[in-house]
Amino acid sequence: MDSTNEILTHAGECRIEEISIASPNTGQISDISGFMLEINLYENIFSSCMSGNLIVADAINLISNLPLMGNEYIRIKLRTPTLEDSPSNVIQKTFQIYSISDRILNDDRSQYYNISFMSIEGNEDQTTVVTKSYKGTTDEVAQKIYKEHIEFDRPLVVLDTPHVSTIKYTSNHWSPFKNLNYISKISKGATLEGSDYLFFETNKSFYFASIESLIYQQRVNGPFDEYVLERNGAKMPRRISSQKFAGNVLPDGITVIENLKMLTTIDTLSGNNIGAFSASVDGYDFYTKKIIHADFDFVQDMKRFTKTGPVSTLPSSLKRNPLARKNYNSYNTGLYNDYGLTDEEDLPDGCTSNKLQTRRLQRASYLKSFENNKLEMLVPGRTDIEVGRLISVLYPSSEPPNEDLSTVLDPILSGLYLISAIHHKITIDRHTMNMEIIKNGISNAPEKVEMEEEVDNVS
């Protein structure tokens, strides 16, 4: 579709270009875009695949005539007006229906029901088992499993390759997703220190990537966009931060934060209890009969890792003790279980149990670091965004504006955040996004922002 002559009439406007259901039994394809009341799509970096649901007002008894049995395919295509019709700008994917619920018959003979669906890849994962031995670098093995058992119509993006971590193990009737999530726990990229790899799906692609690599890549190339919390009707300019921005330039109303809620902040008692600030691991290698010990201190060691900002979210004076939170791991308890402290020539270099322990400590601490600053914000929807994107947030301080109509930004809450989850809600009138955003470092945000008088604009 030609987008050059389009106009975005209001923030959150969305073109529903396709909602169709295909029956695998009859081959019939039905356009149900006219029956749609609400679409909900969910994507999360801590979830292996996307899911969603569609609320339908059915006046032609489609549920019986198609019929809808719970195994059909549903294809959805959404696009924000003025954006070019390209894969990076639209939400387009085929899902598989797994449930039809909440069916209600009205007096006018129309009926309402809820169609629940998930990615075809996720549905296939439920019934696919892998019984095979794998050996190689973690990125090679991940790509192999994805291509052989998961790939349907979208690629797997692997970051920070080639991996330095290697693996040799046997998948014993594990599902493909279980294999990839197992590999992610011991993966280490080519350049970055972290071992925080995750396997997840966005509305654009599948990813096998570490959060650190996502942050590093976007701190170098520029975050996606800048979102602003405006108060008392005062408008703030966009993209005033020093970095470049990679997202499409849209009207100011698209980046207005309509509601913001703090989900979690630093909790020193809980953090020490779960080992978020400091922890240690003792391990025993059953092959060599050797004991391995590793410590990790978040405040000191995290200086080596890329974060959302250069300043740590934790004070250096925070009381902590790695021995207060100790775990125990066993190594080489079975064939191909993991690499131990052995002298066998066929074992790759650098894959000893002590290094594996360090990676597990790094992974646990890095992932827990995001629990100290987790926010939820409601913003107008757009189809060119996905989880894993880095955004800048401007949060005004509670101080009153100065006489020259400038305001000081909150130095803690303003800065770069990673989008960890998005709930897309699409109705006939509007597309909204409820986004969970996280950070583990404080950015150098602008101290002041010039305020503008409110004018009529896209809102």
N, C-alpha and C positions, 0 to 999 in steps of 0.2 A: 504494500500500500504506500502511495506517495504521501510523505509527511510534511512536505515543504509548505503546503498551504494550510496546514492545520493550526488551530488555536487552542491553547490550554485555557479553558474557561474558568476553572477553579482548581485549587490545590487538591490533589487526590483524584482527579478525573482519570478514568480508566476505560479503554476500549476493550470490550470483550469480543475478541475476533473469532474465537471458536470455543464452543463447549459441545462436544459430540460423544456419543456412546456407541461403541461397536460391540455387537454380540458375536462371541467366538463360535456359537452354535449355528446361527442362521446366516452370519455374514452381514446382517443388516446394520447400517450406520444411521443413527438418528441425531439430528441437530436439536439440542435441548436448551440452547441459549435463551429462548423465549420463556422457559419455565423456571429459570434460575432466580432464587430470592437472595441467596448468600453463598459465597465461596470462602472457605477458610483453608489456607495453606500454611504448613509449618515446616521450617527448616532450622537446624541447630547443629553447631559444630561438634556437639557431643552425641549426635544421633547419626546412625549409619545411612539413613535414607529419609526422604521427605514423606509426608503424609498430609491428609486433609479431609475435608468433608464438604458436601454440596447439599444445600437445602432447596428442595424443589416443590413448586406448586404445579401439580399434574392435573390438567383438565381433560386429557384425552386417554386416560388409563394406560399410559405408556408402560407402567410397571408390569402390566399383565400382557400387553400386546407385543412388547419387544421380544420376549419378556426379560425383566431384570431378575436374575437369579443369584447375583452376588459374585460373578466371576468375569464380568464384562470389562472392557477397556474404556477409559474415559480420557479424552484428549482435551487439553485446555491451552488456550493461547490468549495472553493478556499483553496489552501495550499501552504505555503512557503516551497520550497525544503529543505530537511534535518530535518524538523520538523516532529515529530511523528504524525501519523494520529489519533488524539484524539480530543474530543470536545473542549478542551482548546487551541488547536493549529490551528484549522481550522475555516474558516468562512463558515458555512453551514446553510442554512435556506430556507424555502419555502415562497415565496411572492405571492401576488395576483395582477394581471395586472388590472389597472384601466383606462389606456389610451394608444392609439396608434396614434402618430402624426408625422408630418414632413415627410410624405411619398413622395418619389421622384422616378420616373421611369427613368432609364438610357437608352441610345441608344442601349446598348448590351442586353437589356431586363431584366437586373437585377434591383433590386429596393432597396432603403434604407428607413428605417423608425426607429422611436424612440419608444420603449416600456417603458412606465412608470409603476412602481409597488410600492407597499407598503406592510408592514407586514399584514398577514391575520388577525391578531388581530386588527390592525388599520382599516382595511376594514370592519370587522364585527362591530366595534364600531360605524360606521356611521349609522347603522340601528338597533342597539340594545338599548332598553330603559329599565331602572330599576325603578320600582315603588314598593318600599319596605322600611320598617323602620329598622334601624340598631342600635345596642347598644353593647358597649364593648370597649376594648382597641383598639387604632387606628391600631396596627399591626394585631390584630385578624380580625377586620372589613375589612382591606385591603386584607388580605389573602382570606377571604370569598368571597368578590366581584371578586377577580381575578380568583379563582377556579370555581365559578359559571358562570361567564360571559366572561372571556377572555382567560383562559388557552387553548392552542392548542398543542404545542409540546415542550415547554420550561418552566422551573420553574420560580417562583418569589423569588428573593433574598431580604430578609428584614433584615436590620442591626440594631444593638443596641437594641435587644429585651430582655425581654418583655417591651413594652412601658409603661411609667407612665401616658401618656395622654389617656383619655377616651372620647368617643363620643356617642351621642344619637341624631339621626336625621332621617328624612324621605327623601329618594330619590324620587323626584317627576318628573318622566319621564326623568331622567338624563341618559346620556350614561355612560358605565362603566369607561371610561377614565375620564369623568368629575367628577365622584364620587371619584376616587382615587386622582385626583389633588385637590379636595376639602379637603379630609382627610389629605393630605400631609401638608396643610397650618397650621394645628393645632397639628401636631404630635410632640411628644417629646420622645426621647429614654430613655433607662434605666439608662445610666451613663453620657452621654454628655449633655452639657448645651444648645446647639443649637436647633433650631426648623426649620431647613432649609431642610426639607424632600422634595424629588422630586420623581416622578414616571417616569421612562424612560426605554428605551430598548437599549442594546448594541448588538453587533454581537454575543454575547454568551448567554445572558439571559435578563430577565426583572428585574428591580431593584425598590424597594421602600426603599430609603435610603437617609440619609442626606449627604451633601457634607462634613460636619465635620466628620461624621463617616467613610466616605471613606478615608479622609486624616489621621485620627487617626489610622485606621486599618493598613494602608500602612506605616505610620511612625514607627509603632511598628514592622511590619513584613518585611519591606524593600520595597522601590519603585521598579517599574518594570524594568527600565533600565536607562542608562545615555547617553544623546545625546550631541554632541559636535559640536560647530561652529569652523571650522578650517580656518585659514587665510594664504594666501601666500604660499599655498602648504605644510605648516608645519603640520605634523601629531601629534595628541595628544593622550595619552593613555586613555583607557576607564575604567570605574568603579573604579576611584581613590578616590571617596568619602568614608567616613568611614562606611556608612550603607551597609547592605547586599542588594542584588538585586534579585528580584523574577523571572524575565523574563528569557527566554532561552538565552544562550550565543551564539551569532551569530557573523560573521566576522565584523570587524570594520566599513566597508563601509555601513552597515545597519543603523548605528547610526550617520551618518554624516548629519548635518543640511545643506541642499542645498540652502535654502533661508529662511530668517527670517524677519518678518515685525512686527512692533509694532502697534497694533490696538488702544489701549487706554492706557494712563498713567494718573497719578493723575491730577485732575482738581478741585481745591478747590472751584471755583465759582459754577460749576455745582454740586459738591458734597454737598455743603450747600443748594442749591436750591432743591435738591431731597431728602434731609434728610439722606444722606449716612454717615455723620459724627456724627450727633446728631439729635434726633427727640423725639417727645412726642405724647401721645394719651390721649384724654379724652373720657370716655365712660359713657353711661347712661343705667342703668338696669331698664327696664320698669316694671319688676316684683316687685323689692324691692324699686324702686324709689331712688336708690343710684347712686352717681357719682363716677367714678373711674378715677384716673390719674396715668400715668406711663411715666417715662423718660428712655431714653437709650443714652449713650455716647459711641461712638465707641472706642475712644482712651483709656478710662478708663475701660469700661465694657468688651471689647473684650479680655482683659488679661485672662479671665476665659475660653475662647474658644480655641479649637485646631485649629491651622492655618498651612499653608504650611511651616512656619518657626517661630522661637521664637521671632523674632524682628518685631515690627509693621511696616507696610509700611507708616504710617502716623506720622508726628512729634507731640510730646506732646504739642508743643506750638501752634498748629493749632487752630485758632479762630473758635469757634462754640457755638451754643446756642440751647438747645433742644426746647425752646419755639418758635424759629424762624421757625420751621417746625412742625406743629401740625395737627394731624388728629382726626377725631371723629368717634366713633363706637357706634352703638346701640345694646343692648343685650336683649334676651328674648322678642322679638317682636312678636313671634308666637310659636306655638306648636313645641317642640323639636328643636327650633332654635339654642340654645346653652345653656351652663350652666351659671347660674347667681349667684349672691350673695344671695342664699336662704338657708333656714334651713331645707329643705325637706330631709327626711331620705334616700330616694331612689337615691339621687344624690351622685356620687362617691366623695371621698375626693380629695381636690386639684384641682378641676375643676371650680374654680370661675372665674368671668369675669376679675378680675384684673390680675390673672395669665395668662389668655388668651390674654390679651392686651400685657403683657410683652413678651409672645412668638411671637406675631406678630411683635413687635418692633425688637426683636432679629433676627427674620427671615429676615426682610427687610434689616436691617443693614448688616447682615452677607453676604447675597447674593450680596448686592451692593459693598461690600468690594473687590470683584474680578474685578470690573470695573477699579480699579486703576492700575492693571498690567495684560493686556491681549495681548498676542502675537499670531502670526500665523506663522507656520513654515512648510516648505516642506521637507519631508524626504522620503527615500525609504520605500516601503510598506512591511508589514509583517502581517501574518494572526493570530498571537497569541496575538495581542494587542486589546484593546477595550477602549471606553470612560470610564471615571471614574478612570483610572489608574494614579498613581503618577509617575512622571519621574524626573530625575535630569538633569539639563541643565548646561553645562559649556560654558560660554560666555567670550571670552578673552577681557581684557581691551584694550582701544585704545592706551595705553602706548607701546612704542617699547620694544621688547624682551631685556632681560639683556644679558650681555656678556656670561653667562653660558648657553645660549639658553633656559632660563626659561621665562615664561610670567605670568603676574599677571591677575587673573580673575576679571571681573567686579563684585563687591560685591553685587550690586543691582540686576542685570539681571541674574546672576548665582544663582543656587539653585533649590529647588523643585517646580514643577508646576503640576497642575491637568489637565489632558486632558479633555476638555469640549466638543469638537466636532471633528469628523474625516470625511473627504471626501476621500473615497477610489476611486482611478481611476485606472482601470485595462485595459490594452490593450494587444495585442498579445505579445508584447515585454517586458512590464514592469508594475509593480504595484507601484504607488506612493500614499503618504498620505499627504493631506493638513490638518494639525492639528491646532486647536485653543487650546491654553494652558493658564491657569489662575493661579494666586497666590494671597494670601492676607497676606503673612508673608515672611520675609527675612531669608534665611537659612544661616548656617555657612558653606560657601563653602570653598574649599581649596584655599589658597592664591596663590600658584604657581603650575604649571604643567610642568613637564619635556617634552620638545619638541623632536620629533624624525624626522630623515630624511625621506622623502617620499620614500616609496618602493612600488613595484607592489603588489597589493592585491585586494581583492574584492572591487569594487568601484561602 
